[in-house]
Amino acid sequence: MTAVEFFDVHGLLMLRNQILDELENKRTVKVMFNLNVVYYLVKMRFPEIFRNNKNINFEPELRNVEIQRNDTYSKLIEIQEFNVTNDD
């Protein structure tokens, strides 16, 4: 996984399912990440899925990475109109 520099939602779900399948088969799993994706994975709360599982090792250890979260629940988000001219 060190060559991966971007995850979309489908890739994130595929990775989650693959890791869970390996863990269900009583295997120890080690996943090494490129530093470019660590922040995104932590922001998406990916490591929380495996919080109590001792059979998975992340490198770097995602469960120890902390990010500052902003409380946006009480703030409005501006909506802007946009046009799509090409769907590629």
C-alpha positions as CSV (number, residue, x, y, z in Angstrom):
1,M,0.0,0.0,0.0
2,T,3.0,2.3,0.1
3,A,2.6,3.2,-3.5
4,V,-1.1,4.3,-3.1
5,E,-1.4,8.0,-2.8
6,F,-5.2,8.3,-2.9
7,F,-8.3,6.4,-1.7
8,D,-11.8,6.9,-3.0
9,V,-14.8,5.6,-1.0
10,H,-14.9,2.3,-2.9
11,G,-11.2,1.7,-2.4
12,L,-11.6,2.4,1.3
13,L,-14.5,-0.1,1.6
14,M,-12.5,-2.7,-0.4
15,L,-9.5,-2.3,1.9
16,R,-11.7,-2.6,5.0
17,N,-13.4,-5.7,3.7
18,Q,-10.1,-7.3,2.7
19,I,-8.6,-6.7,6.2
20,L,-11.7,-7.9,8.0
21,D,-11.7,-11.1,5.8
22,E,-8.0,-11.8,6.7
23,L,-8.7,-11.1,10.4
24,E,-11.7,-13.5,10.4
25,N,-9.4,-16.2,9.1
26,K,-7.2,-15.7,12.2
27,R,-4.4,-14.1,10.2
28,T,-2.2,-11.3,11.5
29,V,-2.3,-8.4,9.1
30,K,0.3,-5.7,8.5
31,V,-0.6,-2.7,6.3
32,M,2.0,-0.1,5.3
33,F,0.6,3.2,4.1
34,N,2.1,6.1,2.1
35,L,2.2,9.2,4.3
36,N,0.1,11.0,1.8
37,V,-3.0,8.9,2.7
38,V,-2.5,8.7,6.5
39,Y,-4.3,12.0,7.2
40,Y,-7.3,11.1,5.1
41,L,-7.6,7.6,6.6
42,V,-7.6,9.1,10.1
43,K,-10.0,11.9,9.1
44,M,-12.4,9.2,7.8
45,R,-12.1,7.3,11.1
46,F,-10.7,4.3,9.3
47,P,-8.6,3.1,12.2
48,E,-11.5,3.0,14.6
49,I,-12.9,-0.1,12.9
50,F,-9.8,-2.0,14.2
51,R,-9.4,-0.2,17.5
52,N,-9.5,-3.3,19.7
53,N,-7.9,-5.7,17.3
54,K,-4.4,-6.8,18.3
55,N,-3.9,-8.8,15.0
56,I,-3.5,-5.8,12.8
57,N,-0.5,-3.6,12.5
58,F,-0.5,-0.3,10.6
59,E,2.7,1.4,9.6
60,P,2.6,4.2,10.5
61,E,0.3,3.3,13.4
62,L,-2.9,5.1,12.5
63,R,-4.5,4.5,15.8
64,N,-2.0,6.8,17.4
65,V,-2.4,9.7,14.9
66,E,-4.5,12.5,16.2
67,I,-6.0,15.3,14.1
68,Q,-7.7,18.5,15.1
69,R,-11.4,18.3,14.4
70,N,-13.5,21.4,13.9
71,D,-17.1,21.5,15.3
72,T,-19.1,22.3,12.1
73,Y,-22.4,21.1,13.3
74,S,-23.5,24.6,14.4
75,K,-22.2,26.3,11.3
76,L,-23.9,26.8,8.0
77,I,-22.2,25.7,4.8
78,E,-22.6,27.9,1.8
79,I,-24.1,26.2,-1.2
80,Q,-22.9,27.3,-4.6
81,E,-24.4,26.5,-8.0
82,F,-22.1,24.9,-10.6
83,N,-22.5,23.5,-14.1
84,V,-21.0,20.3,-15.3
85,T,-19.9,20.6,-19.0
86,N,-18.0,17.3,-19.1
87,D,-18.5,14.1,-17.1
88,D,-15.1,12.6,-17.6
